[in-house]
């Protein structure tokens, strides 16, 4: 028997107050940390589901969602031709986004980096809690090339979003 408990407060978010929410460098430790946090959000007996958001006639797919918490990779959300409207829809649909495998950004993946900046802006404005694994600390994710100066604001937002009370 499953009983749904409805409360305006998601007490699972309280567990994140002392928890690490940004894992770097990429590797087994980051993977294990992300997996443990994801497991804490998936209630016993619940199966994560794919969520499809319909945005301007297109489908935006979040591969795993459970109780308002989404889990996706950088590739899922930033290597595909998504735009601001798509990221705003994601930010409206979830309370927490677990974003895995953010690579080093620069000239070689400029378009993906621009999408990442747009995604972070949408999450930031909506106060969505971000849990991430990345190749480097925010200040070192985008070091050179076109867009590196503009990325400083994104790095600052990523730092701010790591605060214990962010998104609570």
C-alpha positions, 0 to 999 in steps of 0.5 A, a space after each residue: 500500500 502506498 500513501 501519498 503524503 502531500 506537504 508544501 515543504 519538500 523535506 528531502 531538500 533539507 538534506 541538501 543543506 549540508 550536502 555537496 551539490 557540485 562535484 568535480 573533477 568528473 570520475 568515480 567520486 563525482 558519479 557516486 556522489 550524484 548517484 547518492 543524491 539521486 537515490 535520496 530523491 527517489 522514494 521507495 517504490 517509485 520509478 523515475 519516468 521520462 518527462 516530455 515537455 511540449 514547447 512550441 510544437 517540439 518535444 523537450 525530453 528530460 530522461 529521468 524525473 521523479 517527484 519534481 527532480 530531474 536527472 540529465 546529462 550535459 549532452 541531453 540538454 546542451 548538445 541538442 538544438 534547444 533554446 531559451 523557451 525550452 530551458 524556461 519550460 524545464 525550469 518551470 517543470 522541476 524544483 531540482 535539476 541534477 546535471 551530469 558530466 559538464 565538460 570543459 568548455 571553450 572554442 571546441 564546443 562553443 554552441 553547447 557552452 552558449 546553451 549551457 549559459 542559457 540553461 543556467 540563466 533559466 534555472 537561476 531566475 526560477 530558483 531551481 536547485 542545481 546539483 552538478 558534476 563538472 570537469 572543473 570548478 565554475 571559474 575554470 570551466 570556460 577558460 579561453 576563446 570567444 565567450 569566456 568573458 561572458 561566462 564569468 557571470 555564469 560561473 558566479 551564478 553557479 557558485 551562488 546556486 551552490 549555497 545551502 539555502 538556494 532553491 529552498 
